[in-house]
Amino acid sequence: MASKAVFGICNELQAERVLNDLKTAGFSSMDISVLVPDTAGTRDLGHEQHTKAPEGAATGGSTGGILGGALGWLAGIGALAIPGLGPFIAAGPIMAALSGAAVGGAVGGATGALIGMGIPEYEARRYEGKLREGNILISVHTEDRDERKLAKEIFERAGAQDVSATAEASA
């Protein structure tokens, strides 16, 4: 069965609710990706910085006190610079895809990495535009249809925008 993901765009309050509800619903922190613009810009973002979940709260703290605790639950949090978009904090499977894009200087910044994760180009461009506006991208990766349905409901209850489910490209 092909792996799929549910994607949505949130503001900070919506993102906190989505992440907390996903955790409460039993989703694995290893299956959730978050991409947050780093408005603080206080770290050296020339290269990816791997940290683990306990440090995630500190890393996430630069995005604002509200979202910091919710990010602390996620695995593989680090900072990276995305060509054409600037500094971001990323967590989960999207981090590896975007790190490759950052190193390789992928055309379109985040758009190329998002397309590589199975998002149609028009949606990837829309997501990148929303990220440029300071919004947060959250995705949940699951092969289970019921989990995808539940994830979509969680996004929609929180008021997330551009919620969609997409087949992921095979690695």
Backbone as ProteinMPNN parsed JSONL, in Angstrom:
{"seq_chain_A": "MASKAVFGICNELQAERVLNDLKTAGFSSMDISVLVPDTAGTRDLGHEQHTKAPEGAATGGSTGGILGGALGWLAGIGALAIPGLGPFIAAGPIMAALSGAAVGGAVGGATGALIGMGIPEYEARRYEGKLREGNILISVHTEDRDERKLAKEIFERAGAQDVSATAEASA", "coords_chain_A": {"N_chain_A": [[0.849, -1.184, 0.0], [0.524, 2.218, -0.804], [2.263, 4.888, 0.764], [0.828, 7.71, 2.299], [0.101, 11.206, 2.797], [-1.311, 13.74, 4.872], [-1.787, 17.119, 4.481], [-1.64, 20.478, 5.73], [-2.158, 24.014, 6.186], [-1.428, 26.279, 8.732], [-2.011, 28.871, 11.211], [-0.161, 30.048, 14.077], [-1.641, 29.469, 16.478], [-3.555, 27.636, 15.536], [-1.814, 25.624, 14.677], [-0.693, 24.755, 17.077], [-2.95, 23.615, 18.261], [-3.574, 21.58, 16.365], [-1.23, 19.962, 16.527], [-1.287, 19.17, 19.248], [-3.759, 17.806, 19.284], [-3.256, 15.761, 17.438], [-1.304, 14.354, 18.822], [-2.769, 13.551, 21.103], [-4.593, 11.896, 19.823], [-3.043, 9.75, 19.266], [-1.156, 9.635, 17.203], [2.08, 9.019, 15.855], [5.018, 10.771, 16.771], [7.057, 10.559, 14.995], [5.906, 10.478, 12.534], [4.975, 12.908, 11.848], [5.341, 15.975, 10.262], [6.634, 19.261, 10.434], [6.875, 22.574, 9.326], [8.154, 25.586, 10.029], [8.37, 29.065, 9.783], [11.312, 30.701, 10.81], [11.311, 33.3, 12.638], [12.92, 34.564, 14.428], [15.631, 34.246, 13.762], [18.136, 33.897, 14.998], [20.039, 31.941, 15.065], [22.875, 30.206, 13.616], [22.341, 29.421, 10.406], [23.562, 28.141, 8.32], [23.901, 25.489, 7.941], [22.241, 22.373, 8.497], [20.929, 21.629, 11.708], [20.836, 19.047, 13.829], [18.702, 18.069, 16.4], [17.25, 16.618, 19.341], [14.015, 15.633, 20.626], [13.747, 16.655, 23.416], [15.257, 18.99, 23.325], [13.807, 20.282, 21.505], [11.789, 21.948, 22.425], [13.197, 24.191, 23.202], [14.336, 24.967, 20.756], [11.989, 25.368, 19.316], [11.044, 27.465, 20.751], [11.83, 29.898, 19.706], [9.96, 30.419, 17.819], [7.838, 31.342, 19.108], [6.222, 31.435, 22.271], [3.896, 29.922, 22.48], [3.754, 27.841, 20.502], [6.111, 26.499, 20.969], [6.158, 24.451, 23.038], [4.503, 22.492, 21.895], [5.983, 21.767, 19.655], [8.128, 20.586, 20.889], [7.501, 17.933, 21.326], [7.932, 16.611, 18.975], [10.117, 14.69, 16.824], [13.545, 14.936, 15.704], [14.069, 17.716, 15.318], [15.261, 20.648, 13.818], [17.197, 23.396, 12.516], [17.183, 25.084, 9.398], [18.183, 26.616, 6.33], [16.258, 27.628, 3.638], [16.68, 27.918, 0.255], [15.706, 30.924, -1.244], [13.581, 31.216, 0.489], [14.443, 31.466, 3.115], [15.249, 31.312, 6.691], [14.156, 28.451, 8.53], [12.422, 26.357, 10.884], [12.34, 22.947, 11.14], [10.74, 19.746, 11.394], [10.515, 16.192, 11.608], [9.738, 13.893, 8.84], [9.77, 15.698, 6.671], [11.968, 17.247, 7.088], [14.309, 15.913, 6.181], [13.824, 15.847, 3.419], [13.753, 18.579, 2.815], [16.263, 19.363, 3.671], [17.91, 18.155, 1.82], [17.085, 19.616, -0.392], [17.95, 22.133, 0.348], [20.717, 21.812, 0.455], [21.208, 21.008, -2.16], [20.326, 23.176, -3.548], [17.74, 23.364, -4.708], [15.546, 24.143, -7.374], [13.114, 26.592, -6.944], [13.048, 26.531, -4.186], [11.347, 25.536, -1.377], [9.3, 24.431, -2.865], [10.235, 22.474, -4.738], [11.098, 20.408, -3.004], [8.69, 19.78, -1.749], [7.182, 18.868, -3.921], [8.697, 16.619, -4.446], [7.91, 15.114, -2.289], [5.51, 14.221, -3.069], [3.458, 16.025, -3.454], [1.272, 17.69, -5.634], [2.441, 19.997, -8.15], [1.089, 22.531, -8.369], [-0.164, 22.726, -5.862], [2.077, 22.606, -4.183], [3.369, 24.991, -4.85], [1.438, 26.782, -3.929], [1.49, 26.183, -1.183], [4.138, 26.985, -0.628], [3.893, 29.722, -1.069], [2.139, 30.378, 1.027], [3.813, 29.77, 3.179], [5.737, 31.749, 2.839], [4.258, 33.891, 3.68], [4.34, 33.581, 6.363], [2.994, 31.466, 7.509], [2.425, 28.125, 8.868], [3.371, 24.891, 7.918], [2.009, 21.726, 8.258], [2.262, 18.225, 8.235], [0.978, 14.893, 8.146], [2.058, 11.665, 8.02], [0.918, 8.656, 6.876], [-0.107, 5.267, 6.29], [-2.562, 4.326, 6.726], [-5.945, 4.449, 6.02], [-8.067, 5.231, 7.716], [-6.664, 6.646, 9.665], [-5.748, 8.769, 8.089], [-8.174, 10.009, 7.503], [-8.961, 10.755, 10.099], [-6.835, 12.502, 10.719], [-7.292, 14.533, 8.81], [-9.748, 15.472, 9.783], [-8.914, 16.502, 12.244], [-7.212, 18.594, 11.406], [-9.146, 20.171, 10.084], [-10.992, 20.781, 12.156], [-9.407, 22.451, 13.68], [-9.283, 24.627, 12.081], [-7.488, 24.798, 9.984], [-6.004, 25.704, 6.807], [-6.204, 24.896, 3.279], [-6.227, 22.032, 3.386], [-5.271, 18.809, 2.503], [-5.022, 15.466, 1.153], [-2.42, 13.419, 0.036], [-0.681, 11.186, -2.145], [2.488, 9.926, -1.307], [5.724, 10.213, -2.787], [7.791, 7.433, -3.568], [10.683, 6.609, -1.684]], "CA_chain_A": [[0.0, 0.0, 0.0], [1.328, 3.434, -0.913], [2.226, 5.789, 1.899], [0.175, 8.973, 1.972], [0.228, 12.243, 3.809], [-2.315, 14.791, 4.955], [-1.1, 18.399, 4.636], [-2.468, 21.637, 6.008], [-1.492, 25.272, 6.533], [-1.993, 26.795, 9.979], [-1.331, 29.926, 11.943], [0.481, 29.468, 15.259], [-2.628, 28.898, 17.396], [-4.104, 26.436, 14.899], [-0.763, 24.606, 14.666], [-0.608, 24.185, 18.42], [-4.121, 22.749, 18.46], [-3.407, 20.405, 15.504], [-0.188, 19.09, 17.079], [-1.78, 18.587, 20.5], [-4.823, 16.854, 18.974], [-2.622, 14.59, 16.805], [-0.657, 13.606, 19.906], [-3.834, 12.946, 21.899], [-5.214, 10.85, 19.006], [-2.137, 8.613, 19.195], [-0.24, 9.662, 16.063], [3.494, 8.976, 16.227], [5.772, 11.994, 16.492], [7.951, 10.278, 13.859], [5.121, 10.557, 11.303], [4.459, 14.268, 11.709], [6.31, 16.967, 9.799], [6.254, 20.656, 10.644], [7.782, 23.559, 8.751], [7.81, 26.851, 10.683], [9.318, 30.151, 9.533], [12.056, 31.114, 11.999], [11.318, 34.76, 12.6], [13.948, 35.091, 15.323], [16.858, 34.316, 12.975], [19.277, 34.114, 15.883], [21.012, 30.853, 14.965], [23.623, 30.02, 12.376], [21.534, 28.528, 9.596], [24.31, 27.723, 7.146], [23.756, 24.045, 7.791], [21.197, 21.75, 9.311], [21.329, 21.319, 13.071], [19.963, 18.004, 14.375], [18.512, 18.01, 17.841], [16.238, 15.637, 19.708], [12.781, 16.225, 21.142], [13.846, 17.509, 24.608], [15.764, 20.303, 22.95], [12.857, 20.86, 20.571], [11.059, 23.049, 23.048], [14.061, 25.376, 23.133], [14.402, 25.363, 19.349], [10.687, 25.89, 18.963], [10.774, 28.675, 21.514], [12.048, 31.097, 18.906], [8.773, 30.668, 17.003], [6.818, 31.896, 19.983], [6.022, 30.591, 23.429], [2.741, 29.054, 22.358], [4.046, 26.663, 19.687], [7.33, 25.841, 21.428], [5.895, 23.212, 23.753], [3.946, 21.511, 20.963], [7.089, 21.297, 18.812], [9.038, 19.785, 21.698], [7.092, 16.535, 21.253], [8.334, 16.036, 17.696], [11.491, 14.179, 16.71], [14.392, 15.43, 14.619], [13.888, 19.149, 15.089], [16.485, 21.357, 13.503], [17.071, 24.638, 11.771], [17.806, 25.062, 8.092], [17.872, 27.735, 5.447], [15.711, 27.161, 2.373], [16.962, 28.926, -0.771], [14.569, 31.7, -1.692], [12.598, 31.387, 1.549], [15.092, 31.907, 4.338], [15.413, 30.392, 7.824], [12.997, 27.694, 8.993], [12.569, 25.258, 11.822], [11.65, 21.809, 10.547], [10.732, 18.512, 12.187], [9.91, 15.036, 10.979], [10.207, 13.449, 7.53], [9.977, 16.81, 5.737], [13.291, 17.817, 7.326], [15.281, 15.286, 5.282], [13.543, 16.291, 2.055], [14.138, 19.979, 2.671], [17.712, 19.469, 3.838], [18.459, 17.838, 0.504], [16.8, 20.74, -1.277], [18.795, 23.258, 0.752], [22.084, 21.508, 0.048], [21.263, 20.941, -3.612], [19.853, 24.417, -4.152], [16.626, 22.982, -5.575], [14.806, 25.229, -7.997], [11.845, 26.833, -6.294], [13.123, 26.435, -2.731], [10.55, 24.47, -0.765], [8.402, 23.825, -3.848], [10.844, 21.252, -5.262], [11.081, 19.372, -1.969], [7.306, 19.38, -1.536], [6.831, 18.044, -5.08], [9.37, 15.352, -4.22], [7.167, 14.369, -1.27], [4.269, 13.754, -3.669], [2.453, 17.078, -3.562], [1.22, 18.254, -6.988], [3.184, 21.254, -8.243], [0.271, 23.714, -8.07], [-0.349, 22.795, -4.413], [3.377, 22.917, -3.588], [3.589, 26.443, -5.024], [0.525, 27.486, -3.021], [2.036, 26.022, 0.164], [5.313, 27.841, -0.48], [3.393, 31.089, -0.927], [1.61, 30.523, 2.394], [4.971, 29.795, 4.075], [6.332, 33.088, 2.699], [3.409, 34.809, 4.455], [4.546, 33.331, 7.787], [2.175, 30.358, 7.987], [3.096, 26.892, 9.27], [2.946, 23.698, 7.194], [2.036, 20.492, 9.05], [1.806, 17.047, 7.505], [0.921, 13.626, 8.87], [2.375, 10.592, 7.08], [0.32, 7.399, 7.331], [-0.615, 4.366, 5.265], [-3.88, 3.9, 7.174], [-6.999, 5.334, 5.514], [-8.808, 5.793, 8.852], [-5.8, 7.665, 10.281], [-5.773, 9.949, 7.205], [-9.469, 10.656, 7.715], [-8.897, 11.385, 11.418], [-5.914, 13.644, 10.625], [-7.993, 15.607, 8.094], [-10.742, 16.027, 10.707], [-8.182, 17.296, 13.241], [-6.832, 19.837, 10.731], [-10.332, 20.981, 9.798], [-11.521, 21.293, 13.435], [-8.536, 23.538, 14.143], [-9.403, 25.754, 11.161], [-6.364, 24.837, 9.043], [-6.33, 26.016, 5.42], [-5.588, 24.076, 2.225], [-6.045, 20.667, 3.876], [-5.397, 17.823, 1.435], [-4.312, 14.19, 1.317], [-1.646, 13.192, -1.179], [0.223, 10.023, -2.143], [3.89, 10.333, -1.234], [6.654, 9.558, -3.695], [8.619, 6.414, -2.91], [12.07, 7.042, -1.5]], "C_chain_A": [[0.888, 1.239, 0.0], [1.171, 4.294, 0.34], [1.613, 7.106, 1.446], [0.411, 9.965, 3.092], [-0.968, 13.181, 3.726], [-1.55, 16.071, 5.27], [-2.095, 19.495, 4.97], [-1.61, 22.835, 6.391], [-2.203, 25.86, 7.75], [-1.307, 28.089, 10.397], [-0.804, 29.288, 13.225], [-0.517, 28.816, 16.221], [-3.244, 27.621, 16.833], [-3.089, 25.298, 14.929], [-0.634, 23.946, 16.028], [-1.771, 23.226, 18.663], [-3.976, 21.465, 17.639], [-2.398, 19.444, 16.126], [-0.649, 18.415, 18.371], [-2.861, 17.534, 20.234], [-4.269, 15.598, 18.299], [-1.968, 13.707, 17.87], [-1.695, 12.862, 20.731], [-4.477, 11.778, 21.152], [-4.288, 9.648, 18.801], [-1.235, 8.561, 17.98], [1.197, 9.687, 16.567], [4.181, 10.29, 15.873], [6.714, 11.805, 15.304], [7.235, 10.419, 12.514], [4.571, 11.95, 11.039], [5.601, 15.193, 11.306], [5.749, 18.359, 10.049], [7.32, 21.538, 10.008], [7.322, 24.935, 9.212], [8.825, 27.915, 10.292], [9.989, 30.562, 10.839], [12.213, 32.626, 11.96], [12.387, 35.364, 13.495], [15.278, 35.245, 14.596], [18.107, 34.482, 13.803], [20.356, 33.048, 15.75], [21.764, 30.9, 13.646], [22.87, 29.001, 11.539], [22.262, 28.098, 8.331], [24.213, 26.239, 6.902], [22.684, 23.544, 8.755], [21.753, 21.435, 10.697], [20.36, 20.287, 13.62], [19.903, 18.135, 15.891], [17.466, 16.94, 18.103], [15.078, 16.349, 20.398], [12.955, 17.072, 22.399], [14.358, 18.911, 24.297], [14.796, 21.025, 22.028], [12.094, 22.021, 21.145], [11.887, 24.321, 23.002], [14.161, 25.881, 21.702], [13.098, 26.008, 18.935], [10.355, 27.18, 19.67], [10.955, 29.938, 20.711], [10.851, 31.399, 18.023], [7.66, 31.283, 17.827], [6.562, 30.918, 21.112], [4.897, 29.586, 23.276], [3.112, 27.753, 21.648], [5.242, 25.884, 20.202], [7.1, 24.518, 22.121], [5.361, 22.122, 22.843], [5.037, 20.95, 20.067], [8.02, 20.383, 19.585], [8.727, 18.303, 21.671], [7.633, 15.847, 20.002], [9.803, 15.63, 17.681], [12.231, 14.877, 15.578], [14.216, 16.894, 14.309], [15.236, 19.787, 14.806], [16.183, 22.61, 12.713], [17.756, 24.48, 10.429], [17.393, 26.295, 7.32], [17.401, 27.155, 4.119], [15.966, 28.253, 1.337], [15.682, 29.613, -1.243], [13.508, 31.936, -0.634], [13.201, 31.872, 2.853], [15.107, 30.865, 5.429], [14.091, 29.756, 8.265], [13.404, 26.748, 10.093], [11.737, 24.13, 11.234], [11.742, 20.62, 11.481], [10.087, 17.419, 11.365], [10.45, 14.743, 9.596], [10.469, 14.582, 6.544], [11.376, 17.404, 5.891], [14.326, 17.237, 6.365], [15.074, 15.761, 3.855], [14.009, 17.72, 1.838], [15.641, 20.177, 2.851], [18.401, 19.161, 2.519], [18.24, 18.969, -0.471], [17.702, 21.92, -0.952], [20.228, 23.03, 0.292], [22.209, 21.557, -1.458], [20.815, 22.206, -4.307], [18.702, 24.169, -5.113], [15.903, 24.208, -6.107], [13.473, 25.367, -7.279], [11.874, 26.671, -4.788], [12.332, 25.257, -2.214], [9.674, 23.761, -1.778], [8.958, 22.506, -4.371], [10.812, 20.114, -4.258], [9.665, 18.874, -1.736], [6.807, 18.516, -2.696], [7.455, 16.666, -4.918], [8.683, 14.491, -3.175], [5.791, 13.94, -1.78], [3.168, 14.793, -3.786], [2.447, 17.587, -5.007], [1.839, 19.657, -7.015], [2.344, 22.476, -7.879], [0.037, 23.864, -6.573], [0.958, 23.166, -3.725], [3.675, 24.403, -3.706], [2.686, 27.245, -4.088], [1.034, 27.387, -1.584], [3.252, 26.926, 0.364], [4.898, 29.298, -0.315], [2.859, 31.355, 0.479], [2.754, 30.556, 3.417], [5.642, 31.17, 4.032], [5.563, 34.121, 3.519], [3.518, 34.573, 5.958], [3.706, 32.209, 8.364], [3.022, 29.117, 8.236], [2.505, 25.73, 8.476], [3.083, 22.492, 8.114], [1.582, 19.362, 8.147], [1.876, 15.827, 8.41], [1.08, 12.527, 7.831], [1.819, 9.281, 7.632], [-0.165, 6.581, 6.15], [-2.047, 3.947, 5.563], [-4.947, 4.918, 6.763], [-7.777, 5.995, 6.652], [-7.991, 6.865, 9.564], [-5.77, 8.926, 9.417], [-7.064, 10.73, 7.409], [-9.466, 11.403, 9.052], [-7.99, 12.62, 11.377], [-6.591, 14.817, 9.909], [-9.021, 16.275, 9.005], [-10.07, 16.915, 11.75], [-7.76, 18.63, 12.639], [-8.049, 20.746, 10.561], [-10.942, 21.562, 11.07], [-10.707, 22.474, 13.943], [-8.617, 24.761, 13.235], [-8.25, 25.879, 10.188], [-6.869, 25.101, 7.628], [-5.677, 24.992, 4.5], [-5.287, 22.656, 2.694], [-6.248, 19.704, 2.711], [-4.63, 16.573, 1.79], [-3.662, 13.859, -0.016], [-0.83, 11.921, -1.04], [1.65, 10.54, -2.127], [4.708, 9.567, -2.255], [7.465, 8.534, -2.923], [10.055, 6.89, -2.819], [13.01, 6.06, -2.153]], "O_chain_A": [[1.885, 1.297, 0.72], [0.08, 4.407, 0.899], [1.861, 7.559, 0.329], [0.859, 9.611, 4.183], [-1.552, 13.387, 2.662], [-0.758, 16.11, 6.212], [-3.25, 19.449, 4.547], [-0.482, 22.685, 6.861], [-3.432, 25.929, 7.788], [-0.177, 28.369, 9.996], [-0.991, 28.089, 13.43], [-0.26, 27.722, 16.724], [-3.435, 26.644, 17.556], [-3.448, 24.146, 15.174], [-0.485, 22.728, 16.126], [-1.579, 22.143, 19.215], [-4.227, 20.375, 18.154], [-2.669, 18.249, 16.243], [-0.424, 17.22, 18.562], [-2.88, 16.488, 20.884], [-4.751, 14.494, 18.553], [-2.065, 12.481, 17.825], [-1.525, 11.679, 21.027], [-4.865, 10.785, 21.768], [-4.701, 8.64, 18.227], [-0.6, 7.535, 17.739], [1.491, 10.307, 17.589], [3.951, 10.85, 14.801], [7.125, 12.781, 14.677], [7.885, 10.474, 11.47], [3.788, 12.147, 10.11], [6.672, 15.198, 11.914], [4.552, 18.601, 9.897], [8.516, 21.277, 10.137], [6.243, 25.397, 8.841], [10.026, 27.699, 10.451], [9.319, 30.75, 11.854], [13.129, 33.157, 11.332], [12.73, 36.537, 13.35], [15.977, 36.242, 14.779], [19.052, 35.14, 13.368], [21.463, 33.218, 16.26], [21.341, 31.551, 12.691], [22.771, 27.836, 11.924], [21.614, 27.723, 7.354], [24.42, 25.776, 5.78], [22.293, 24.231, 9.698], [22.906, 21.025, 10.836], [19.193, 20.598, 13.855], [20.923, 18.291, 16.563], [16.864, 16.417, 17.165], [15.167, 17.536, 20.712], [12.356, 18.145, 22.466], [13.948, 19.89, 24.92], [14.931, 22.225, 21.79], [11.783, 22.978, 20.436], [11.35, 25.408, 22.788], [14.081, 27.085, 21.459], [13.086, 27.056, 18.29], [9.47, 27.916, 19.234], [10.312, 30.949, 20.991], [10.725, 32.517, 17.522], [6.64, 31.7, 17.278], [6.673, 29.706, 20.927], [4.938, 28.512, 23.877], [2.808, 26.671, 22.152], [5.372, 24.699, 19.892], [7.789, 23.544, 21.818], [5.722, 20.955, 22.994], [5.014, 19.761, 19.749], [8.64, 19.494, 19.0], [9.601, 17.488, 21.964], [7.774, 14.624, 19.981], [10.619, 16.164, 18.433], [11.622, 15.348, 14.618], [14.214, 17.278, 13.139], [16.227, 19.497, 15.475], [15.049, 22.845, 12.296], [18.79, 23.82, 10.328], [16.384, 26.932, 7.622], [18.064, 26.293, 3.542], [15.522, 29.388, 1.511], [14.703, 28.955, -1.595], [12.621, 32.767, -0.828], [12.559, 32.6, 3.61], [14.993, 29.67, 5.153], [13.059, 30.422, 8.36], [14.572, 26.381, 10.224], [10.576, 24.324, 10.873], [12.688, 20.492, 12.258], [9.221, 17.68, 10.529], [11.493, 15.27, 9.207], [11.315, 14.437, 5.661], [11.913, 17.992, 4.953], [15.13, 17.977, 5.798], [16.042, 16.047, 3.151], [14.592, 18.039, 0.801], [16.223, 21.073, 2.241], [19.365, 19.829, 2.145], [19.108, 19.257, -1.294], [18.165, 22.624, -1.849], [20.878, 23.95, -0.205], [23.188, 22.081, -1.988], [20.91, 22.306, -5.53], [18.692, 24.71, -6.219], [15.679, 25.181, -5.386], [12.786, 24.376, -7.035], [10.816, 26.673, -4.158], [12.608, 24.111, -2.567], [9.331, 22.595, -1.577], [8.228, 21.518, -4.443], [10.527, 18.973, -4.623], [9.454, 17.676, -1.544], [6.089, 17.54, -2.477], [6.818, 15.656, -5.216], [8.849, 13.271, -3.17], [4.998, 13.369, -1.031], [2.05, 14.462, -4.182], [3.508, 17.887, -5.553], [1.771, 20.401, -6.036], [2.815, 23.362, -7.166], [0.036, 24.98, -6.054], [0.954, 23.958, -2.783], [4.181, 25.011, -2.762], [3.105, 28.255, -3.522], [1.019, 28.373, -0.847], [3.383, 27.563, 1.409], [5.484, 30.027, 0.485], [3.095, 32.419, 1.051], [2.677, 31.283, 4.407], [6.064, 31.692, 5.064], [6.137, 35.102, 3.993], [2.875, 35.267, 6.745], [3.697, 32.009, 9.579], [4.193, 29.067, 7.859], [1.285, 25.598, 8.373], [4.149, 22.26, 8.685], [0.63, 19.516, 7.382], [2.711, 15.74, 9.311], [0.318, 12.468, 6.866], [2.198, 8.847, 8.72], [-0.584, 7.132, 5.132], [-2.68, 3.283, 4.742], [-4.864, 6.096, 7.112], [-8.112, 7.177, 6.571], [-8.538, 7.871, 10.016], [-5.768, 10.036, 9.949], [-7.053, 11.959, 7.478], [-9.915, 12.547, 9.129], [-8.335, 13.662, 11.933], [-6.478, 15.961, 10.348], [-9.154, 17.499, 9.003], [-10.602, 17.968, 12.101], [-7.922, 19.677, 13.267], [-7.991, 21.94, 10.857], [-11.368, 22.716, 11.072], [-11.249, 23.39, 14.562], [-8.083, 25.818, 13.573], [-8.042, 26.949, 9.617], [-8.005, 24.771, 7.288], [-4.726, 24.311, 4.882], [-4.205, 22.133, 2.427], [-7.261, 19.766, 2.014], [-3.713, 16.597, 2.611], [-4.28, 14.003, -1.07], [-0.341, 11.606, 0.045], [1.985, 11.481, -2.847], [4.418, 8.409, -2.554], [7.789, 8.746, -1.755], [10.583, 7.496, -3.751], [14.226, 6.247, -2.109]]}, "name": "protein", "num_of_chains": 1, "seq": "MASKAVFGICNELQAERVLNDLKTAGFSSMDISVLVPDTAGTRDLGHEQHTKAPEGAATGGSTGGILGGALGWLAGIGALAIPGLGPFIAAGPIMAALSGAAVGGAVGGATGALIGMGIPEYEARRYEGKLREGNILISVHTEDRDERKLAKEIFERAGAQDVSATAEASA"}
